[in-house]
Amino acid sequence: MTGAVLSRRRLTAGLAAALALAGPARPQGIVERAAPLRIGLTPVFLDNEWRVLEALAAHVRGVTGREVEFVQRRTYKEVVALLLLGELDAAWLCGYPFLQHADRLSVLAIPLWQGQPRYQSYLITAENRRASGLADLRGDIHAYSDPDSNSGHLVTVAELIRLGERPEAFFARSFFTFGHRNVVRAVARRLAGSGSVDGYVYDTLAETEPDLVARTRILWRSDWHGFPPIVIPSEASDSPAARALDRALFGMAGTGPGRDVLRLLQLDGFARPAPDSFDSIAALMARVADRG
Amino acid sequence: MGTRLPLPLSLRVPLIVAGLMVLMGVIASQLVVTSLVRSQERQLADLAQSEFATLSTTLAPLIQREDLWEMFDALDRATFQAGRFAPAAASLVDARGQVIVSTRPERHPIGSPGVALIAGAVPLEDLSYDNARELISVRQVVEYQGRPVAQLVIDFNASELAAERRRAWFWLIAGNTAATLILALAGYLLIRRVLAPIGRLSREMSRSGGASQTFPEAMIPRHDVELANLYDTYNAMIRAVEARGQTERRLAERERFVSLGRLAGTLAHEINNPLGGLLTAVDTLKRFPDRADVVGKSADILERGLKQMRDVARGALNVQRNSQAGTPLSAADFEDLHLLIRPEIERKAQRLHWQVAPDVADCGRLPAGPVRQVVLNLLLNAAAATGPGADLGLIAQRDAGGLRLTIWDSGPGLPDHLRPRLLSDAPVEPGDGLGLRLVRDLVQSMGGGIALGQTAAGQNAILIDLPLAEDGTGTDA
């Protein structure tokens, strides 16, 4: 397994050539040392949170004895692609991209925020803008986070469909910022008149960057949806990496660095997925798909 | 000739130096600031080009992909830089003149008209500091794979550069002002020191109430050839003046002796005249001691002759005494003068016209001696200059200013070559001055004036005006 992971990882021409020259015999040392766990992230959630990553790596190392390598990509699509290719052992994704590939991906754990494995999507606008609902945002320049984000795209599109609007025509213009924090920035800086943002990220930012958030306000809150989960390739659900990660995630509160991670992310811990954890998101997907 | 400020040389020269320093300071400041502005222009152009190059490279593919957020983020990060010439705002405008994205979306929203943005910006290649204010708007076309895709407009914050220029100006002005003041002060002190010998010379030359003195050798600045020459010339001039003064004093003394000699001659003649008669009378007395009538007649002759001699002797004595004792002028002085001159007149068979107003006796404040000498001298001159049978006279009268003495004769008047002796202070050559310079000196010593004129009858006359006031000044001819 380790060798397979390595061979898939080292796809660059130089390293591939090096491996070809080495032949079937593996370089000494690699066999004996466990390969690092590769975890995929996007700035959709975590933007320059190096302290979180350091604490998380320390925790995983402490619990599993394995190093952690974080692989950051700009979009969910890129991370999902790497996950499906087996380049990653796990990734922190949104429920929407998970559901898009539910046949090949499995949920390892769902973070608990405010004691629940769920969150909301917010529609935000400038703090001094007179608007009472989504209908008032017609003709806006609207900021989404990621095309594959539930809270940062799907919820708003589905809500517009529910209201009988055509999502592509409702806003004068829309763009993707590929980060919930960026959505807040775009609205705060008045680049966009409104934005779709993850309620968990927004509330966290309200504490860490109150000046930024203060220039915006929440116009509308969505229903509750399943919190963005930690996802692994289904085929590797029983792999040593998956087991190691399982131990690390559910033992998060057991180590100092683990507690730091939870504190920094303002999470309470992790829960096993329930069968209906992402049903609400699936319903939104169905609404959008039904419209064609 | 324009009006000039009455500033002393020791102040004027340092002021001129200070003025030149200020002028130099202004020129130097202008050169430095011009150089600074050029340097800033180069820096500004380099910084702007670097900024445009970096941003254009970053933005071109984003524009192509229409990735609004990344464009905004790239521009936004650029405007958060710190620096001397940092972008304060940036905008992208598409080929249709619409704003693609701006870091000031509240002013330039996405899709709003961006023509004004373009119009208000100078092309990067035309960037100069002349049109620089605190904010300089610059634009350049962004190309992607050789195709123009947008125009990038960056507002650079030039306040640091402007502040730098202001600081440079301030320090230049402060520095130049301080340097100018120091140099002006130094110039003032230096020039004062340099001009000190001139000032000393000037003070010595303009000294009033005393004769100027020569400078001792120790005081002559030998290290400065020009000044030393000046001092030497001054000393030579003072010595020449002193020598001339001494000459004139000797001349006046000689004239006094001449005058006395003439008086003595007149006196001897006057004494000699009756002597013949007196001796004859004495001889008669010896021969006829017993004849009472002859003795009586001879005694009368002796008495008259002796009285005449006594009067002449007294008159001469008075001349000498009064000239020394400062006795005030009185009517008796004119009588003495008449007595003294009459024999000379009679001897020459001339006619003397004596007009002394009664009120001249009030001229008590005038000294008798000098007046008598003046009148006697001039009358003797008149008698000598005119031939036998001539008319000459004295008119003494009071006028508003004091005493006027008119000595006249029927002769041709004072010859031209003698006039300067009487009428001016011009140096005189020793010679037949007939005491004229002595007359002038005496009249001047009494504050009086001398003029040539004519009497009402048309005779040539010398007019002497003597003021009565103690501090009165005479009218010089």
Chai-1 contact restraints between the chains, C-beta under 6 A:
chainA,res_idxA,chainB,res_idxB,connection_type,confidence,min_distance_angstrom,max_distance_angstrom,comment,restraint_id
A,I141,B,I110,contact,1.0,0.0,6.0,A-B,restraint_1
A,F175,B,L68,contact,1.0,0.0,6.0,A-B,restraint_2
A,F175,B,W69,contact,1.0,0.0,6.0,A-B,restraint_3
A,T177,B,W69,contact,1.0,0.0,6.0,A-B,restraint_4
A,N182,B,W69,contact,1.0,0.0,6.0,A-B,restraint_5
A,R190,B,P105,contact,1.0,0.0,6.0,A-B,restraint_6
A,R190,B,E106,contact,1.0,0.0,6.0,A-B,restraint_7
A,L191,B,F72,contact,1.0,0.0,6.0,A-B,restraint_8
A,L191,B,P105,contact,1.0,0.0,6.0,A-B,restraint_9
